[in-house]
Amino acid sequence: MKNPFKEIQKESENLNKWILNKLGNRPYNPYILLTFLLAECGEVADKVRALEGSRVNSSDVTKDDLAKEIVDAVYNLMILANYYSIDLDKYWDKRLGGIKDKFR
């Protein structure tokens, strides 16, 4: 299976370099990266709660809002993978096979 992670990771890294340049090239440590990721996951959860009607003022939240938060979370995952030089394409098919095996 052809996986697009290499290109997504490259695009994420380029954006991250641009952001760091704007911030004075102050690199983030993995704990800060993880904090960003967790914050984005919380925003995904908030949008899901709103879409499912379990949050006050939920009618103004759309699937587009959820999609934006999911992309933000994926971006932060890519930056974390890049920080540790993890080639996600290398692990994707193998990991999906392992998940599938859990349900056999």
PANUVO-696374 format. One line per field, with one value per residue: residue number from 1; chain; x, y, z of N, C-alpha, C in turn. Coordinates in steps of 0.1 Angstrom, whole numbers. Layout:
n	c(NUM	...) .
chain	c(A	...) .
n.c1	c(X	...) .
n.c2	c(Y	...) .
n.c3	c(Z	...) .
ca.c1	c(X	...) .
ca.c2	c(Y	...) .
ca.c3	c(Z	...) .
c.c1	c(X	...) .
c.c2	c(Y	...) .
c.c3	c(Z	...) .
***
This chain:
n	c(1	2	3	4	5	6	7	8	9	10	11	12	13	14	15	16	17	18	19	20	21	22	23	24	25	26	27	28	29	30	31	32	33	34	35	36	37	38	39	40	41	42	43	44	45	46	47	48	49	50	51	52	53	54	55	56	57	58	59	60	61	62	63	64	65	66	67	68	69	70	71	72	73	74	75	76	77	78	79	80	81	82	83	84	85	86	87	88	89	90	91	92	93	94	95	96	97	98	99	100	101	102	103	104) .
chain	c(A	A	A	A	A	A	A	A	A	A	A	A	A	A	A	A	A	A	A	A	A	A	A	A	A	A	A	A	A	A	A	A	A	A	A	A	A	A	A	A	A	A	A	A	A	A	A	A	A	A	A	A	A	A	A	A	A	A	A	A	A	A	A	A	A	A	A	A	A	A	A	A	A	A	A	A	A	A	A	A	A	A	A	A	A	A	A	A	A	A	A	A	A	A	A	A	A	A	A	A	A	A	A	A) .
n.c1	c(8	6	17	10	25	52	53	34	47	70	59	48	71	83	65	67	94	92	74	90	111	98	94	119	136	135	137	112	109	103	83	69	59	43	24	12	0	-18	-35	-47	-60	-79	-94	-104	-120	-138	-152	-164	-181	-198	-209	-223	-242	-239	-231	-234	-246	-240	-250	-237	-214	-196	-190	-168	-155	-147	-130	-109	-98	-90	-70	-52	-44	-33	-11	4	11	27	48	59	66	85	104	115	126	110	99	69	56	70	61	33	16	24	17	-11	-17	-11	-31	-54	-50	-56	-83	-91) .
n.c2	c(-12	22	49	82	95	104	127	143	146	159	184	193	196	216	237	239	247	273	285	284	300	325	328	332	311	293	262	236	215	180	177	201	199	177	188	207	189	175	196	202	177	179	200	187	168	186	196	173	167	189	185	162	171	174	196	229	255	242	242	259	247	230	202	211	226	206	191	210	210	183	182	200	185	162	175	183	157	149	166	158	132	138	151	130	116	97	75	74	60	37	22	21	2	-22	-17	-14	-39	-52	-41	-51	-78	-80	-82	-106) .
n.c3	c(0	-9	9	21	40	40	23	37	62	53	43	68	83	68	72	100	103	91	109	133	125	124	151	161	158	179	190	197	225	231	251	250	224	228	245	228	210	227	234	210	206	226	216	193	206	219	196	186	207	206	180	185	201	229	242	253	232	208	182	164	155	130	107	92	111	128	111	107	132	135	114	126	148	135	122	144	153	132	134	159	152	133	149	163	142	129	104	93	71	70	92	91	75	88	114	112	105	129	146	133	138	165	166	156) .
ca.c1	c(0	14	13	14	31	65	50	28	58	78	51	47	84	86	57	73	106	87	69	102	118	90	95	133	143	135	130	104	113	92	72	61	52	32	14	4	-8	-29	-44	-54	-69	-90	-102	-112	-131	-148	-160	-172	-192	-207	-216	-232	-253	-237	-224	-242	-242	-234	-255	-228	-202	-198	-180	-156	-147	-140	-119	-98	-91	-83	-58	-42	-39	-24	1	12	16	37	60	64	73	97	113	122	130	103	93	56	53	77	54	19	10	27	9	-25	-18	-12	-44	-63	-48	-62	-97	-93) .
ca.c2	c(0	34	58	96	102	111	140	150	149	170	196	197	201	229	247	241	256	286	290	286	312	336	328	334	298	286	248	231	202	170	180	212	193	168	197	212	178	172	207	200	166	185	208	177	163	196	197	161	169	198	179	152	178	173	208	241	263	233	243	267	239	222	192	218	230	194	188	219	206	171	186	206	174	155	183	182	144	148	173	149	121	144	154	117	110	84	74	67	51	24	15	22	-11	-32	-14	-17	-54	-56	-37	-61	-91	-79	-84	-119) .
ca.c3	c(0	-10	20	19	52	37	18	48	71	47	44	82	87	62	79	113	101	89	122	142	120	128	165	164	157	192	187	208	231	229	261	245	213	233	251	217	205	237	233	197	208	234	207	185	215	220	184	186	217	200	169	190	209	243	246	251	220	198	168	155	152	118	104	88	123	133	102	110	145	132	107	136	156	127	120	156	154	122	140	169	145	127	160	166	129	126	91	95	61	74	102	89	72	98	126	109	106	143	151	128	145	179	165	149) .
c.c1	c(9	8	18	22	44	62	43	38	67	71	50	60	87	78	63	85	102	82	81	110	111	91	110	140	145	129	123	110	101	81	63	53	40	21	5	-5	-20	-39	-53	-64	-81	-99	-110	-123	-142	-158	-169	-184	-202	-216	-226	-243	-251	-230	-234	-237	-235	-239	-246	-216	-205	-188	-167	-148	-140	-128	-107	-90	-84	-70	-47	-36	-29	-11	10	18	28	50	67	72	86	108	122	127	123	96	80	52	59	69	39	12	12	18	-6	-27	-19	-25	-54	-62	-54	-77	-101	-99) .
c.c2	c(12	44	72	103	109	125	149	155	160	183	201	202	214	240	250	249	270	293	293	298	325	338	330	321	291	273	244	217	193	172	191	207	185	177	203	201	175	184	206	188	170	193	198	172	173	197	185	162	178	192	168	158	177	185	220	249	254	235	251	259	230	211	199	222	218	190	197	214	192	173	192	195	165	162	182	168	143	155	165	138	126	146	141	110	97	85	66	58	37	16	14	8	-22	-29	-17	-32	-59	-52	-47	-74	-91	-83	-97	-129) .
c.c3	c(0	1	18	30	49	32	29	58	66	47	58	87	81	69	93	113	99	102	132	138	124	143	170	165	171	191	200	213	230	239	256	233	217	239	239	212	214	236	221	199	216	225	197	194	217	208	183	195	212	189	174	200	224	249	244	239	209	184	159	151	140	116	99	100	129	124	104	122	143	124	117	144	148	124	132	158	144	128	151	162	139	138	163	153	126	112	92	84	64	83	100	86	82	111	124	109	120	149	146	135	159	178	157	159) .
***
